[in-house]
Amino acid sequence: MKIENVVASAAVDAEIDLDKIAATLDNAEYEPEQFPGLVLRLTKPKAAILVFSSGKMVCTGSKEIKTVKVAIAETLKQIRK
């Protein structure tokens, strides 16, 4: 068996201003007319995080659970700035 992709969800107990994050972070893609979530592409660790205004997040693109935890922590650090 080979794990190709780990998908995880997380949430913060707060509304998130996706417009502000999109304007602030170079690695963020946000087109609300196409998709309601902001896509945050991380390089270290390599992962994509979907961030929703409700505070919910979905992490994908990682092959290990420990990498997902690091990716979520990095995302929280970036969006709290």
PyMOL commands that set and color helices and strands:
alter all, ss='L'
color gray80, all
select helices_A, chain A and resi 18-24+65-79
alter helices_A, ss='H'
color red, helices_A
select strands_A, chain A and resi 6-11+28-29+38-43+46-51+56-62
alter strands_A, ss='S'
color yellow, strands_A
deselect
rebuild
show_as cartoon
